[in-house]
Amino acid sequence: FILTGIPGLPTSGYWMALPLCCLYLLMLLGNCTLLWTIKTDHSLHTPMYHLLSMLSLADLGLCLSTLPTMLSIFCFQSTSLRLEACIVQMYFIHSFSAIESGVLVAMAFDRFVAICYPLHYASVLTNALIVKVGGVIFTRGLCVVLPVAILIKKMPFCRSHVLSHSFCLHQDVLRLVCGDVRVNSLYGLTAVILTKGLDSLTILLSYMMIIRALLSIVSQEARAKAFSTCVSHLCAVLIFYIPLISLSITHRFGQHTLPLTHTLLADSYLLVPPVLNPLVYSWKTKQIRRRILILLCR
């Protein structure tokens, strides 16, 4: 396959490679710092921060999945990619995306229990339960995408081998198949509905019940304090789902949109959450912010 950089812009020159390298460095540094902070501070060994660690691991997975091809294009002007390598990259991108979606659901449940049933929080959300939930989330993400990779491997490619992005996405690769893609398309849609579709509905339902519980609180100060614990998670949900939904709609119904639109949406979907999530949680969570400031002062 032939990968595409940014349509209309040359891939040669350091003017694009340098910001991209800085962006990836920021992703790696932010998520690794967050993981190290949670690991070394025993006061953060609670269900909420264990889930935050899983979110950082999913972000690191997304970051490292796109890193090889993005840097090869903009740093070394190498745009070719073998079919096997493309399928492997596609598998990990969609797997870590499904894992991140599942972690966001678990974090929504964590906030729901903390606000609606605060007295039962410690007994319901134990560390053992979080480990099991994490195992289910990672297993689901890895298994649900596997048939997608197997099905696409058996497809014949006889059209143009030029992809629309700097990495391999299922919808983009499927566009180049010259055989019958109904099974692939149907399973891909089913996988999206069973992961991100159900996840988004679950998060929405959780916040409807959270808002209902908040409205029953008489004290406005207590209401604001309770809602402030959800702000970081809400930001993470919006950062992840808005580019994802926009990209899905554009791929299915925006055949006549500019190629640059597809590229920017795909880049936002895969690059923005790993960059912003550590910044959001570091800024909004007092314990993490204090721990990082102590580290910097040393």
C-alpha positions as CSV (number, residue, x, y, z in Angstrom):
1,F,0.0,0.0,0.0
2,I,1.0,3.6,-0.5
3,L,0.3,5.8,2.5
4,T,-0.7,9.4,2.2
5,G,0.7,12.3,4.3
6,I,-1.4,15.5,4.4
7,P,-3.1,16.0,1.0
8,G,-1.8,19.1,-0.7
9,L,1.3,19.4,1.4
10,P,4.7,17.9,0.7
11,T,6.0,15.3,3.1
12,S,9.6,16.3,2.7
13,G,11.3,18.8,5.0
14,Y,11.6,19.2,8.8
15,W,8.8,21.7,9.1
16,M,6.4,18.9,9.4
17,A,8.6,16.2,10.9
18,L,9.8,18.3,13.9
19,P,6.3,19.2,15.2
20,L,5.2,15.6,14.7
21,C,8.2,14.3,16.7
22,C,7.4,16.8,19.5
23,L,3.8,15.7,19.5
24,Y,4.7,12.0,19.9
25,L,7.3,12.9,22.5
26,L,4.6,14.8,24.4
27,M,2.2,11.8,24.2
28,L,4.9,9.4,25.5
29,L,6.1,11.7,28.2
30,G,2.6,12.7,29.4
31,N,1.2,9.1,29.6
32,C,4.4,7.6,31.1
33,T,4.6,10.4,33.7
34,L,0.9,9.7,34.6
35,L,1.6,5.9,34.9
36,W,4.7,6.5,37.0
37,T,3.0,9.0,39.3
38,I,0.1,6.6,40.0
39,K,2.5,3.6,40.5
40,T,4.8,5.4,43.0
41,D,2.1,7.2,45.1
42,H,0.3,4.7,47.3
43,S,-2.4,7.2,48.0
44,L,-3.4,6.9,44.4
45,H,-3.9,3.1,44.5
46,T,-7.6,3.4,44.3
47,P,-10.1,2.1,41.7
48,M,-10.4,5.5,39.9
49,Y,-6.7,5.8,39.4
50,H,-6.3,2.2,38.4
51,L,-8.8,2.9,35.6
52,L,-6.8,6.0,34.8
53,S,-3.7,3.9,34.4
54,M,-5.6,1.7,31.9
55,L,-6.7,4.7,30.0
56,S,-3.0,5.8,29.8
57,L,-2.0,2.3,28.6
58,A,-4.7,2.4,25.9
59,D,-3.4,5.9,24.8
60,L,0.2,4.6,24.7
61,G,-1.1,1.7,22.5
62,L,-2.7,4.1,20.1
63,C,0.3,6.3,20.1
64,L,2.8,3.5,19.4
65,S,0.5,1.9,16.8
66,T,0.6,5.0,14.5
67,L,4.2,6.0,15.4
68,P,6.1,3.9,12.8
69,T,4.3,4.9,9.7
70,M,3.8,8.5,10.6
71,L,7.5,9.0,11.3
72,S,8.5,7.0,8.2
73,I,6.4,9.3,6.0
74,F,7.4,12.7,7.4
75,C,10.9,11.9,8.6
76,F,12.2,9.5,5.9
77,Q,9.7,10.1,3.1
78,S,8.9,6.3,3.0
79,T,5.3,5.8,2.0
80,S,5.1,2.1,1.0
81,L,3.8,-0.5,3.4
82,R,3.4,-4.3,3.0
83,L,-0.1,-5.8,3.3
84,E,0.9,-7.8,6.4
85,A,2.3,-4.8,8.2
86,C,-0.8,-2.8,7.3
87,I,-3.1,-5.4,8.7
88,V,-1.1,-5.6,11.9
89,Q,-1.2,-1.9,12.3
90,M,-4.9,-1.8,11.5
91,Y,-5.6,-4.5,14.1
92,F,-3.7,-2.7,16.9
93,I,-5.2,0.7,16.1
94,H,-8.8,-0.6,16.3
95,S,-8.1,-2.9,19.2
96,F,-6.6,-0.1,21.4
97,S,-9.5,2.2,20.3
98,A,-12.0,-0.4,21.5
99,I,-10.0,-0.8,24.7
100,E,-10.0,3.0,25.4
101,S,-13.8,3.1,24.8
102,G,-14.3,0.2,27.3
103,V,-12.1,2.0,29.9
104,L,-14.2,5.2,29.5
105,V,-17.3,3.1,30.3
106,A,-15.7,1.7,33.4
107,M,-14.7,5.2,34.5
108,A,-18.3,6.3,34.0
109,F,-19.5,3.5,36.2
110,D,-16.9,4.5,38.8
111,R,-18.3,8.1,38.8
112,F,-21.9,6.8,38.9
113,V,-21.2,4.6,42.0
114,A,-19.2,7.4,43.7
115,I,-22.0,10.0,43.3
116,C,-25.1,7.9,43.5
117,Y,-24.0,5.3,46.1
118,P,-21.1,6.9,47.9
119,L,-21.5,4.8,51.0
120,H,-21.2,1.6,49.0
121,Y,-18.3,2.8,46.8
122,A,-15.5,0.9,48.7
123,S,-17.5,-2.3,48.9
124,V,-18.6,-2.3,45.3
125,L,-15.5,-1.1,43.5
126,T,-12.8,-3.2,45.0
127,N,-9.3,-3.5,43.5
128,A,-10.0,-7.2,42.7
129,L,-13.1,-6.1,40.7
130,I,-11.1,-3.5,38.8
131,V,-8.5,-6.1,37.8
132,K,-11.3,-8.4,36.4
133,V,-12.9,-5.5,34.6
134,G,-9.6,-4.5,33.1
135,G,-9.1,-8.1,31.9
136,V,-12.5,-8.1,30.3
137,I,-12.0,-4.8,28.6
138,F,-8.6,-5.7,27.1
139,T,-9.8,-9.2,26.1
140,R,-12.9,-7.7,24.4
141,G,-10.8,-5.1,22.5
142,L,-8.3,-7.7,21.3
143,C,-10.9,-10.4,20.3
144,V,-13.6,-8.3,18.7
145,V,-11.2,-6.9,16.1
146,L,-9.4,-10.1,15.3
147,P,-12.1,-11.3,12.7
148,V,-11.7,-8.0,11.0
149,A,-8.0,-8.6,10.4
150,I,-8.6,-12.2,9.3
151,L,-11.4,-11.3,6.8
152,I,-9.4,-8.4,5.2
153,K,-6.4,-10.7,4.8
154,K,-8.3,-13.0,2.5
155,M,-9.6,-10.2,0.2
156,P,-8.2,-9.5,-3.3
157,F,-6.8,-6.0,-4.0
158,C,-6.8,-5.0,-7.6
159,R,-7.6,-1.3,-7.5
160,S,-5.3,1.6,-6.6
161,H,-3.3,0.8,-3.5
162,V,-3.2,4.4,-2.3
163,L,-4.6,4.9,1.2
164,S,-6.1,8.1,2.4
165,H,-4.2,8.3,5.7
166,S,-0.7,8.0,7.2
167,F,-1.8,4.7,8.8
168,C,-4.1,1.8,8.0
169,L,-7.7,2.0,9.0
170,H,-10.3,-0.7,8.3
171,Q,-12.7,1.5,6.4
172,D,-9.9,2.9,4.3
173,V,-8.4,-0.5,3.4
174,L,-11.8,-1.9,2.6
175,R,-12.3,0.8,0.0
176,L,-9.5,-0.7,-2.1
177,V,-10.9,-4.3,-2.2
178,C,-12.2,-5.4,-5.6
179,G,-14.2,-8.4,-4.3
180,D,-17.4,-8.7,-2.3
181,V,-17.0,-6.8,0.9
182,R,-20.5,-7.3,2.3
183,V,-19.4,-9.7,5.1
184,N,-16.4,-7.5,6.0
185,S,-18.5,-4.3,6.1
186,L,-21.3,-6.0,8.0
187,Y,-18.9,-7.4,10.7
188,G,-17.0,-4.1,10.9
189,L,-20.3,-2.3,11.5
190,T,-21.4,-5.0,14.1
191,A,-18.1,-4.7,15.9
192,V,-18.4,-0.9,16.1
193,I,-22.0,-1.2,17.4
194,L,-21.1,-3.8,20.0
195,T,-18.1,-1.8,21.3
196,K,-18.3,2.0,20.8
197,G,-22.0,2.1,20.1
198,L,-23.0,0.3,23.3
199,D,-20.2,2.0,25.2
200,S,-21.4,5.5,24.3
201,L,-25.0,4.6,25.2
202,T,-23.9,3.2,28.6
203,I,-21.9,6.4,29.3
204,L,-24.9,8.5,28.3
205,L,-27.2,6.5,30.6
206,S,-24.6,6.7,33.5
207,Y,-24.5,10.5,33.2
208,M,-28.3,10.8,33.1
209,M,-28.5,9.0,36.4
210,I,-25.6,11.1,37.8
211,I,-27.4,14.3,36.8
212,R,-30.5,13.0,38.4
213,A,-28.6,12.3,41.6
214,L,-26.9,15.7,41.5
215,L,-30.3,17.5,41.2
216,S,-31.5,15.8,44.4
217,I,-28.6,17.4,46.3
218,V,-30.0,20.4,48.2
219,S,-26.7,22.2,48.8
220,Q,-25.5,24.0,45.6
221,E,-21.9,23.9,46.9
222,A,-22.0,20.1,47.4
223,R,-23.6,19.7,44.0
224,A,-20.8,21.6,42.3
225,K,-18.2,19.7,44.3
226,A,-19.7,16.3,43.3
227,F,-20.0,17.3,39.6
228,S,-16.3,18.6,39.6
229,T,-15.2,15.0,40.0
230,C,-16.8,14.2,36.7
231,V,-15.2,17.0,34.6
232,S,-12.0,15.2,33.7
233,H,-13.9,12.1,32.6
234,L,-16.4,14.1,30.6
235,C,-13.5,15.9,28.8
236,A,-11.9,12.5,28.0
237,V,-15.2,11.2,26.6
238,L,-15.7,14.3,24.4
239,I,-12.1,14.2,23.3
240,F,-12.4,10.6,22.2
241,Y,-16.0,10.3,20.8
242,I,-16.4,13.6,18.9
243,P,-13.5,12.9,16.4
244,L,-14.5,9.2,16.3
245,I,-18.2,9.9,15.4
246,S,-17.2,12.6,12.9
247,L,-14.7,10.3,11.2
248,S,-17.3,7.4,11.0
249,I,-19.9,9.7,9.5
250,T,-17.5,11.1,7.0
251,H,-16.2,7.7,5.9
252,R,-19.8,6.4,5.3
253,F,-21.6,9.4,4.0
254,G,-19.0,12.0,3.0
255,Q,-17.6,10.5,-0.2
256,H,-17.6,14.0,-1.8
257,T,-15.8,15.8,1.1
258,L,-12.2,17.0,0.6
259,P,-9.5,14.4,1.3
260,L,-8.0,16.9,3.8
261,T,-11.1,16.6,5.9
262,H,-10.7,12.8,6.2
263,T,-7.1,13.1,7.1
264,L,-7.6,15.8,9.8
265,L,-10.4,13.8,11.4
266,A,-8.4,10.6,11.4
267,D,-5.4,12.3,12.9
268,S,-7.6,14.0,15.5
269,Y,-9.2,10.7,16.4
270,L,-5.9,8.9,17.0
271,L,-3.5,11.7,18.1
272,V,-5.6,14.2,20.1
273,P,-6.8,11.8,23.0
274,P,-3.3,10.5,23.9
275,V,-2.0,14.1,24.0
276,L,-4.8,15.8,25.9
277,N,-5.9,13.1,28.4
278,P,-2.7,13.3,30.6
279,L,-2.9,17.1,30.5
280,V,-6.6,17.1,31.5
281,Y,-6.2,14.7,34.4
282,S,-3.0,16.3,35.6
283,W,-4.6,19.7,35.6
284,K,-8.0,18.7,37.1
285,T,-6.8,16.0,39.7
286,K,-5.3,17.7,42.7
287,Q,-3.3,14.6,43.9
288,I,-1.7,14.0,40.5
289,R,-0.9,17.7,40.0
290,R,0.7,17.9,43.5
291,R,2.7,14.7,42.9
292,I,4.0,16.0,39.5
293,L,4.9,19.4,41.0
294,I,6.9,17.6,43.7
295,L,8.7,15.6,41.0
296,L,9.5,18.8,39.1
297,C,10.8,20.6,42.1
298,R,13.2,17.7,42.9
